[in-house]
Amino acid sequence: MIKFNFIHSSIIRFIFAIIMMNLTMTSFVKAHDIPSSVTVHMYVKPEGNTLKLLLRVPLESMSELVYPTFGPGYLDFEKSEAVLLDAAHIYLTEELRVFEEGQLIEDKMITALRATTPQDRSIQSWDTAIKSIKSPTRTNEDKIYYKQIALDVLYEFPIKSDQSRFSLQPTLNKLASITNTVLHFIPAGKGERVFNYTGNPGIVELDPSLLHALYEFMKLGFFHILDGTDHILFLLCLVIPLRSFIGLIPVVTSFTVAHSITLISTAFGLAPQALWFAPLIEMLIALSIVYMAFENIVGAKLEKRWIVGFAFGLIHGFGFSFLLSDSMQFAGQHLFTSLLSFNLGVEIGQIFILICVLPLLNLLFKYIVKEKVGIILLSAIVAHSGWHWMTERSERLGEYFFIMPEIDSNFYAELMRWGLLLIIILIASWLMYELSRYIKKRSE
């Protein structure tokens, strides 16, 4: 009986210890949970010899500190100033790096701080935001739950001139699983610029120079073509049966001209804005790979391949534009030159791929497998991948509904824009036709 009681009590103590451990671990995890998504508002304004940076951050994203509360969890405004200042320093101060003419500004200080609510509309403009952060603090009579608080923080950085070029490196993506930032830059004597990005964008040039924009967008285009598996496979299908630089000139040039037309046109608002358009283009890109692969298998008229390259280049250009749409906000005043630079980067990437692929294909067909068999095998492998992409993207496209547009003034305006795009495409196709004839005559 004594033995039974000892074992029984030991089991109870063990179970109690496990329960307490689970409760402790659960409360610990909950205390350190970060929200799935938060929105941060930021203003940057250089004035004279001072750059002012104003932030609004939800307090729930800075949850590891213990905030003074009363009642069921209302923030105690009378006792919270010190801990709110600690939160700003811990979560924000070290995460904000401001550069003047490429040089890091080491000195920075918090000159104002105020707790408010995310619904406070003063953040909609610089003037109202500054007026709000310098107004008296809220009182406990407001009775606001601490997780419904937003923290406004005003930083000041010493600068040499408000006419300098400024850049910002905000690593605020640690505040939540997804951090959306709305950044307003108000340069001295110029119009306001708005940036909207997710996560960590790296160093943001608030007023990029022409050379910086050209370099960054050329690099973006180069690495995009290297990362885009579907674009690489399409390019591979184009070159598998040709494998000569002379024969590839009209094909690659027509593809380049075509995707440049749709890419630039989309940047200037000529593409449809419907939700189904992006998944449609992604499905058509996969279809272009399947078509080109099957054309290689059954045997294509290579002298007409530039036509196929041009047609599918128009589709791939829309695909490039989806990536570029989020990046164009970083072009500053150099929108058109950035577009051309991105295109140049894509072309350099394509040339790099061709330089790597063509010798390998020639060696493959010379020493390992016969040309005809090799073309069929490689094209079949590419077609298999393209087919899977096409079916997956078709299912995704099927989730969208196509709604007939209303016949009104907006419809006719859209029709005119598409008519202009069609004229540009026809002129470009005629020029490509003349180029292909010229190259054919030269090769004969």
C-alpha positions in Angstrom: 0.0 0.0 0.0 2.8 2.4 0.8 4.6 1.4 -2.4 1.4 2.1 -4.4 1.0 5.6 -2.8 4.6 6.4 -3.4 4.4 5.5 -7.1 1.0 7.2 -7.4 2.3 10.5 -5.9 5.4 10.4 -8.1 3.3 10.0 -11.2 1.1 12.9 -10.1 4.2 15.1 -9.5 5.7 14.1 -12.8 2.4 14.9 -14.7 2.1 18.3 -12.8 5.7 19.2 -13.7 5.0 18.4 -17.4 1.9 20.5 -17.3 3.7 23.5 -15.7 6.5 23.2 -18.2 4.0 23.3 -21.1 2.2 26.2 -19.7 5.5 28.1 -19.1 6.7 27.3 -22.7 3.4 28.3 -24.1 3.3 31.6 -22.3 6.9 32.3 -23.3 6.2 31.6 -27.0 3.1 33.8 -26.9 5.0 36.6 -25.3 7.5 36.5 -28.1 5.2 35.9 -31.0 5.5 38.4 -33.8 2.5 39.4 -35.9 2.1 37.9 -39.4 1.9 41.2 -41.1 2.3 44.9 -40.2 2.3 48.2 -42.1 5.0 50.8 -41.3 4.6 54.4 -42.4 7.7 56.5 -42.9 8.4 60.1 -43.9 11.9 61.4 -44.8 12.3 65.2 -45.2 15.6 67.1 -45.4 15.4 70.7 -44.2 18.4 72.9 -44.1 21.1 71.0 -42.1 18.7 68.5 -40.6 17.1 65.4 -42.1 13.9 64.4 -40.3 12.6 60.9 -40.4 9.2 60.1 -38.9 8.0 56.5 -38.3 4.7 55.0 -37.3 5.0 51.4 -36.1 2.3 49.1 -34.5 3.3 48.4 -30.9 2.3 44.7 -31.4 5.4 44.2 -33.5 7.6 45.2 -30.5 6.1 42.7 -28.1 9.1 41.4 -26.3 9.0 44.4 -23.8 6.7 44.6 -20.9 4.4 47.6 -21.2 2.7 49.1 -18.2 -1.0 48.4 -18.3 -4.1 48.7 -16.2 -7.5 47.1 -16.2 -7.9 44.3 -18.8 -4.8 45.4 -20.7 -5.1 49.2 -21.4 -1.8 51.0 -21.9 -0.9 53.1 -19.0 0.2 56.3 -20.8 1.3 58.0 -17.6 4.0 55.3 -17.0 4.8 54.2 -20.5 7.1 56.9 -21.8 10.4 55.2 -20.7 9.5 51.8 -22.0 8.2 53.2 -25.3 11.5 55.0 -25.7 13.3 51.7 -25.1 11.1 50.0 -27.7 12.1 52.7 -30.2 15.8 52.3 -29.6 15.7 48.5 -29.5 13.5 47.9 -32.5 14.0 50.9 -34.7 17.1 53.1 -34.0 19.7 50.6 -35.0 17.6 49.4 -38.0 17.6 52.8 -39.7 20.7 53.8 -41.6 20.7 57.0 -43.5 23.4 58.0 -46.1 24.3 61.4 -47.5 26.1 61.3 -50.8 26.9 57.6 -50.0 28.3 58.4 -46.5 26.6 56.9 -43.4 25.3 59.5 -41.0 26.5 58.3 -37.7 24.7 60.8 -35.4 20.9 60.5 -34.9 18.6 61.3 -32.1 14.9 60.9 -31.2 13.4 64.3 -30.8 9.7 63.4 -30.4 7.7 60.2 -29.5 4.0 59.7 -29.0 1.7 56.7 -28.7 -1.4 56.8 -30.8 -3.6 54.4 -32.7 -3.1 52.9 -36.2 -6.5 54.4 -37.2 -5.1 57.9 -36.5 -5.4 59.7 -39.9 -2.7 62.2 -39.2 -0.1 60.0 -40.8 -1.7 60.7 -44.2 0.5 63.8 -44.7 3.8 65.2 -43.4 2.2 68.3 -41.9 -0.5 66.5 -39.9 1.9 63.8 -38.8 4.4 66.4 -37.4 1.5 68.3 -35.7 0.3 65.0 -34.1 3.6 63.8 -32.8 4.3 67.2 -31.1 0.8 67.4 -29.6 0.2 66.4 -25.9 0.3 62.7 -25.1 -2.9 60.7 -24.6 -4.2 60.0 -21.2 -5.5 56.9 -19.4 -9.0 58.1 -19.9 -8.7 57.0 -23.6 -8.5 53.4 -22.4 -6.7 51.9 -25.4 -5.6 48.2 -25.3 -1.8 48.2 -25.7 -1.9 45.9 -28.8 -4.0 48.5 -30.5 -1.4 51.2 -30.0 0.9 52.6 -32.8 4.1 54.3 -31.9 5.1 57.5 -33.7 8.8 58.3 -33.5 10.6 61.4 -35.0 14.4 61.1 -35.7 16.7 63.9 -36.7 20.0 63.4 -38.6 22.6 66.2 -39.1 23.3 66.8 -42.8 25.6 69.1 -44.8 22.8 70.2 -47.2 19.2 69.4 -48.0 20.3 69.4 -51.7 22.4 66.3 -51.2 21.5 62.9 -52.5 20.1 60.7 -49.7 19.7 56.9 -49.4 18.2 54.8 -46.7 18.7 51.2 -45.5 15.7 50.2 -43.3 15.9 46.7 -42.0 12.4 46.7 -40.5 11.4 43.3 -41.9 12.2 41.9 -38.4 9.0 43.5 -37.0 6.7 40.9 -38.5 6.7 37.9 -40.9 5.6 40.3 -43.6 6.5 44.0 -43.1 4.9 46.4 -45.6 6.5 49.9 -45.7 5.0 53.0 -47.2 7.8 55.5 -47.5 7.3 59.2 -48.4 10.3 61.2 -49.5 9.9 64.9 -49.5 13.0 66.5 -51.1 13.7 70.2 -50.7 12.1 72.2 -53.5 10.7 69.1 -55.3 7.6 67.0 -55.4 6.9 64.2 -52.9 7.9 60.6 -54.0 6.2 57.5 -52.6 7.8 54.1 -52.2 5.8 51.0 -51.3 7.7 47.8 -50.7 7.6 44.6 -48.7 10.4 43.2 -46.5 14.0 44.4 -46.7 14.7 46.4 -49.9 18.4 46.9 -49.2 19.7 50.4 -49.8 16.9 52.6 -51.2 18.2 55.5 -53.3 15.7 58.3 -52.5 16.8 60.4 -55.5 18.9 58.1 -57.7 21.4 59.5 -60.2 21.2 58.5 -63.8 24.3 56.3 -63.6 23.0 54.6 -60.5 19.6 53.9 -62.1 21.2 52.6 -65.3 23.5 50.2 -63.4 20.8 48.9 -61.0 18.3 48.2 -63.7 20.8 46.7 -66.0 21.8 44.3 -63.2 18.1 43.6 -62.4 17.5 42.6 -66.1 20.6 40.5 -66.3 19.9 38.4 -63.2 16.2 38.2 -64.0 16.9 36.4 -67.2 19.3 34.1 -65.4 16.8 33.3 -62.7 13.8 32.9 -65.1 13.8 29.2 -65.9 10.9 29.5 -68.2 12.6 32.3 -70.2 15.8 30.2 -70.4 14.0 27.2 -71.7 12.2 29.2 -74.3 15.5 30.6 -75.5 16.9 27.1 -75.5 14.1 26.0 -77.8 14.9 28.9 -80.1 18.6 28.0 -80.5 18.6 24.1 -80.4 18.0 23.7 -84.2 20.0 26.8 -85.3 23.2 26.9 -83.3 24.9 29.6 -85.4 25.3 33.2 -84.5 24.4 34.4 -88.1 21.2 32.4 -88.1 20.3 33.5 -84.6 20.6 37.2 -85.3 17.1 37.8 -86.8 15.5 35.3 -84.2 17.0 36.8 -81.1 16.7 40.4 -82.4 12.9 39.9 -83.1 12.4 38.4 -79.7 14.3 41.3 -78.1 12.4 44.0 -80.1 9.0 42.3 -79.3 9.5 42.0 -75.5 10.9 45.6 -75.4 7.7 46.9 -77.0 5.3 45.2 -74.5 7.6 45.9 -71.6 7.8 49.6 -72.2 4.2 49.9 -73.2 3.1 48.2 -69.9 5.2 50.7 -68.0 3.3 53.5 -69.6 -0.1 52.0 -68.8 -1.0 50.2 -72.1 -1.5 46.7 -70.6 -4.9 45.5 -69.2 -5.3 46.0 -65.4 -7.6 43.1 -65.0 -6.7 40.5 -62.3 -6.8 37.6 -64.8 -4.2 39.2 -67.2 -1.1 38.2 -65.2 -2.0 34.5 -64.8 -3.0 34.5 -68.5 0.4 35.7 -69.5 2.1 33.2 -67.2 0.1 30.4 -68.9 0.9 31.7 -72.4 4.6 31.8 -71.5 4.5 28.1 -70.6 2.5 27.5 -73.8 5.2 29.2 -75.8 7.8 26.7 -74.5 5.6 23.7 -75.3 4.9 25.1 -78.8 8.6 25.7 -79.6 9.6 22.3 -78.3 7.0 20.5 -80.4 8.0 22.6 -83.4 11.6 21.4 -83.0 10.4 17.8 -82.7 8.3 17.8 -85.9 10.7 20.0 -87.8 10.3 23.7 -88.3 11.0 26.1 -91.1 14.0 27.8 -89.5 13.9 30.7 -92.0 10.5 31.8 -90.5 11.5 31.3 -86.9 11.9 35.0 -86.4 8.1 35.3 -86.7 7.5 32.9 -83.9 10.2 34.6 -81.8 8.6 38.0 -82.4 5.1 36.7 -81.5 6.1 35.0 -78.3 8.5 37.9 -77.5 5.4 40.1 -77.1 4.1 37.7 -74.4 7.4 37.4 -72.6 7.6 41.2 -72.5 4.4 41.3 -70.5 6.0 38.7 -68.1 9.1 40.9 -67.7 6.9 43.8 -66.9 5.2 42.1 -63.9 8.6 41.9 -62.2 9.5 45.5 -63.2 6.3 47.0 -62.0 7.4 46.9 -58.3 10.9 48.0 -59.1 10.1 51.1 -61.3 9.4 53.1 -58.1 13.1 53.0 -57.5 14.0 54.6 -60.8 13.4 58.2 -59.6 13.2 60.6 -62.5 14.8 58.2 -64.9 11.8 56.0 -65.9 12.5 55.6 -69.6 16.2 55.2 -69.3 15.7 52.6 -66.5 13.4 50.6 -68.8 16.0 50.7 -71.6 18.7 49.7 -69.1 16.6 46.8 -67.9 16.2 45.6 -71.5 19.9 45.9 -72.0 20.5 43.8 -69.0 18.1 41.2 -70.3 20.0 41.1 -73.7 23.4 40.8 -72.0 21.9 37.9 -70.0 20.6 36.3 -73.2 24.0 36.7 -74.9 25.7 35.1 -71.9 23.4 32.1 -72.0 24.0 31.7 -75.8 27.7 31.9 -75.3 27.5 29.1 -72.8 24.9 26.9 -74.5 25.9 27.0 -78.2 29.3 25.4 -77.8 27.8 22.7 -75.5 25.1 21.9 -78.0 27.6 21.7 -80.9 29.9 19.3 -78.8 26.8 17.2 -77.8 25.7 16.7 -81.4 29.2 16.1 -82.7 30.5 13.6 -80.2 27.6 12.1 -78.1 24.4 12.0 -80.0 23.3 12.6 -83.6 21.8 16.0 -84.3 18.3 15.0 -85.2 18.0 12.6 -82.2 19.5 15.1 -79.9 17.1 17.9 -81.0 14.1 15.6 -80.4 15.4 14.4 -77.0 16.2 17.8 -75.6 13.0 19.3 -77.0 11.0 16.5 -75.4 12.5 17.2 -72.0 11.8 20.9 -72.3 8.2 20.2 -73.5 7.6 18.0 -70.5 8.5 20.8 -68.1 6.6 23.3 -70.1 3.5 21.1 -70.2 3.4 20.8 -66.4 3.8 24.6 -66.0 1.0 25.1 -68.6 -1.5 22.8 -66.8 -0.7 24.3 -63.4 -1.0 27.9 -64.6 -4.2 27.0 -66.5 -5.8 25.8 -63.3 -4.7 29.0 -61.6 -6.2 31.0 -64.5 -9.5 29.1 -64.1 -9.9 30.6 -60.7 -10.5 34.1 -62.1 -13.6 35.4 -63.7 -13.6 37.3 -67.0 -16.1 40.2 -66.9 -17.1 41.9 -70.1 -16.1 45.6 -69.9 -18.7 48.3 -70.0 -19.0 50.2 -73.3 -18.2 53.7 -72.1 -15.6 56.5 -72.5 -13.0 54.5 -70.5 -13.5 51.5 -72.8 -12.9 53.6 -75.9 -9.8 55.2 -74.4 -8.5 51.8 -73.6 -9.3 50.7 -77.2 -7.3 53.6 -78.5 -4.3 52.8 -76.4 -4.4 49.2 -77.7 -4.7 50.5 -81.2 -1.6 52.5 -80.8 0.2 49.5 -79.4 -1.0 47.4 -82.4 0.4 50.1 -84.8 3.8 50.0 -83.1 3.8 46.1 -83.3 3.0 46.2 -87.0 5.8 48.7 -87.7 8.2 46.6 -85.7 7.2 43.4 -87.4 7.7 45.0 -90.9 11.2 46.2 -89.9 12.0 42.7 -88.6 10.8 41.3 -91.9 13.1 43.6 -93.8 16.0 42.7 -91.5 15.5 38.9 -92.0 15.4 39.4 -95.8 18.6 41.4 -95.7 20.4 38.8 -93.6 19.1 36.0 -95.9 20.5 37.7 -98.9 23.9 38.3 -97.2 24.1 34.7 -96.2 23.5 33.5 -99.8 
